[in-house]
Amino acid sequence: MARRRGLPLYPRFIAWLCRAGAHAIARVQVEGLEDLPTSGPLIIASNHTSNTDPPFIGGWLAPALQRRPTFLAKEALFVGPIGPFLRTLGAEPVKAGGSDMAAYRTAKAVLDGGGVVAIMPEGTRSPDGVLGKPMPGVTLLATRTGAPVLPVGISGADKLLGRNQKFPRLGARVIMRVGRPFHLSVPSGGDRRAALAAGDEEMMRRIAALLEPRHRGDREPWPDA
């Protein structure tokens, strides 16, 4: 008998649970789930304003991609019994707000195996909802693995459960827009560090194009993103 392909039962149930929970506390609108790649390495790159961002990404993108993303989550969340539980959801610990070679190796191993990695390039939640500066590394990861980047913009999650909120604001409107996969490239020769930074900025501008204007700050959306 042929083995059934697609998202396994447990990740499928967790994704359903995330969607049901999101709909219970917020007015959710999701766009751009059509024709997404269901095989091959992929980097999901999203803005980060709320602890609800990973459930939104996992809840909708895991079924659309037919595979569970590996999330790089801050290591402070892995304290006590919740750590093993988070790992069953596909989360891997990283140092918040800084570079972590172990995280890079973890992400590269997932991508080299044809998997999906979800990354918040800002490295931490935005304090004011505005798209911040990216931590270095995503362009390097993308160019070394050949993985395309899937930009995601989540608007309104800071009103639902912002950085300084202990409880969600019920009924907040959240819009998640999914862009089209694109490849980052770094020209040979010249200033490699500047080229990597330019790639990171292109990625952030592509994310900005998917956000409501108040989240973009001074960043100009990437044309035709």
N, C-alpha and C positions, 0 to 999 in steps of 0.2 A: 504494500500500500504506500502511495506517495506521501511524504511528510508534508503536513499543512504548513504553508508559509504565511507570513504576516506577523502582527503583534501578538505575542503570547498572552494567555489568559490573565495572568496576574498584572502585568503592565497595562493591559487593556482595562482591567477593573479599576486600577489606580487612576488612569486617565479619565475614566467615566466619573469617578469620585471627585476629581478635581473640577471637572466641568459642572457637575451637579452642585458642588459647594460654591463655585463662583456664581452660578445663576441664582443661588439662594440668597446671596448677600449683595449682589451688584447687578446693574443693567449692562449686560455684556454684548459687545458687537465685535465679530471677528471677520476679517477680510483677507483674501489671498491664499486660501488653502488649496486651490486647484493646481493640478499638474506639478506637484512637488516631487523631487527625486526619492524613490523608494529603495535605492541601492547606491552603493559607493560612499566614500567619505564625505562628510558635510560638517561645516562649522556654523552653528546658529549663533548670531551675534545680536544681542538685544540691549536696549537702554535699561537702566536699573533705578527704579524709584521706590520699590516696595518689596516686602517679603512675599507678596503674592505673585510676583513676576514668574518664578519657576513653576508654580502650579498652573498658571495660564499657559506657559509655553508647553509644559508636559501634557496638560489636559487636552490641548487642541493639536499640537504638532506631532505628538507620538502616534496618534491614529492616522493622521494625514501622511506621515512618512513611513508608516507601518514598521517602526522600530523605535525603541526607547532611547532618548538622548542621555548621554552622560553629563551630569551637571557638575561644574566646578564650584563648590560652595565653601564659604568661609569656615575655617576649622573650629571656630568657637561654637558652631552649631552641633559639633560631634561629641559633645560632653555627655557622659553617662549612657543610659540605655538607648537614647535617641540616635546615637551614632550608628550602631548596627542597622537600625531601621532605615536611616537615611541612605545607607549603602545599598539596601535592598531596592531602593527607589532609583538607583543609578547615580547617586551623588558621591563625589570624591572631595576630600578636604583640601583647601588651599589657604595660604596666608592672606588675610584680608588686606587690600590696599598695597600689596607689594609683589615683587617678582618671586616666583617659587619654581625652582628648576624641577622639583619633583612633580609639580602640577603640569609643567610643560611635557615632561616625559610621559605622564599618564595620558594626557590629551593626544600626544603624538602616537602612542601605542594604540589608542582607540581608533584614530583616523587611519593608521597604517593597516588596521584590520578591517577597514571599510565601514566603520561605525560613525555615529553622530556625537558631536560634542557641543554642548550649549555653554556659551561664555558671555558674561557681562563685562565688556571691555573696560568700563569705568572702574571696576574693581570693588566698588562699594555703592550703597544707595545714595542717590543725589539728595542733598539736604533741602533743596528748594524745587525739585521736580525738573530742573533744567539739565539738558544733556551736558555732561562734563567732559573732561579730557580723558582719552583712553590710556590705560597702562600699556606699555610696549609689549609686543609678543604675538599678537594675533596674525599680523601680516607675515611674520617670520614662520609661524606655525603653518599658515596656509600655503606659503611658497615652498616650504620644505616637504609638505605632504601632498601637494597638488590638490588639496581639498577646496571646493568652492565654498563661498561664504553666503549664508542665507540671512539677510538683514531682517530684523523684527523691531517694530516700534510699538510700545505699549503706552497709551495715553490715558491719564486719569487714575492710574493705580495709586498715585501719591495721595489722592483724595480719599480713596478707599481705605488704605492702610499705609500712611506715610511713615517717614523715619521716626518721628516723635509720637506716633499714635500707639496706644496700647490695645485699642479695640477698633475694629473696622467701622467705617461710617456706612451704614446700610443704605442701599439704593444708589450708591455712587455709580456714575457712568464710566465704563472702562472700554476703550477701543484698542484692539490688537490688530495691527496690519502686518502682513507678511509680504516681503518683497520677493524679488526674483533672485535666484542664485547667480553669483558673479565670481570671477577669478581675480585675485590680486597678483600682481607681478612686480618684481624688483629688477630694473635694468642692470645689466652687468657693467662693472666699472663705475667710476664716480664715487660719491659719498654714500656708502651703503646705509649708514644710520639715518641720513636724511631721506633716502628712498623708502626705508621701512616706515619712518614717521609719516611720509606722504601716503603710503598705503593705509596706515591706520586712520589717517584723516579722511581718506576717501570712504572707508567703511563707516565712519561716524556720520559723514554727510549723507550716505545712503540710508542710515538709520533715521537721521533727521527728516528726510523726505517722507518718512512713514508716520511721523509724529504730528500731533496738533501743534499749531504755531507757538503756544506758550512754553512748550517743552524744548524747543529748538535753541533758545537763547540767541546768540549772535552767529550760530553756525548756518551757513547757506546750504540748503538741500542740494544734493547731487542732481544735476540735470538728467531727466529721463530715467530716474531711478524707479 
